[in-house]
């Protein structure tokens, strides 16, 4: 059941990040991957700057979305540099 929730949270977070970072609209699979990687980024970044982990699904979506936006912005910078 946790895997299904993680996939749903990843898909929502990836979709939201794609909306926030224009030009990175992808398919469902890419959105899930971006959202899950974003959640991993957030799980390392937020405790390092003093923010606690989210306890609810909504909190997880917000954390994963912020991480996914960071990921997409870094990818955009790398693409421009290359």
N, C-alpha and C positions, 0 to 999 in steps of 0.2 A: 504493500500500500504506500509506503514511503517513496518508492521509486515513481509511482504514478503522480503523487503530489509534487515531487521534485520536477517532473517533466512538465506538469501543468504550470507550476510557478516559473520555470525556465521559459516556457513558451510565452506566458504573459509578460514577463520581464523583458524578454528579447523583443517582443512586439512593441512594447512601450518605449524601449530604448531606440528602436528603429524609427518610431514617430518623433522622438525628441531630437535625434541626430539625423537630420534630413539627408537623403541620398543613400541611406543604408537599409532600405526596405528589402527584406530577403524573404525566402520561403519559410514554411513552418519549421522544418528541420534546422535550418540555420538560426532561426529565432530561438529555438530550444537550446542549441549549443551556445549561442551568445548569452542567453539568460543564465545558463548553468555556469559558464565560465565567469560571468559577471558576479554571480553569487559567491564563487570561490574568491574572486578578487575582493569583494566586500567583506568576506569572512576573515581575510588577513588584514585588510586596510582599516576597517572600522575599530577593531580592538586596539590597533596600534595608535590611533588618534583619540582613543578614550570613549568611543561609543560602544554601548553594549550590544549583544546579539539580539535579534528580534525573536519574540516568543510566539507570535501569531503568524498565520498565513499571509495576512496583509503586510505585516512587518517584513516578512521574508521576501515578498514581492517588491517592496520598496527598496530593501537592501540590494536585492539582485538587480533591480532596474538601475540603481545608482552605479553599481559595479559594471553593468553592461554598457551604460553610457560612457563610463571611463574607458572601457575596452574599445568601443567604437571610435572615440575621439583619438585614442592612441593609434589605432589602425589607420585612421584618416591622416594623421601626421606622418606615419611611416609611408603611406602611399604617395603623399605629396613630396616627400624627400627622395623617393625612389624614382 
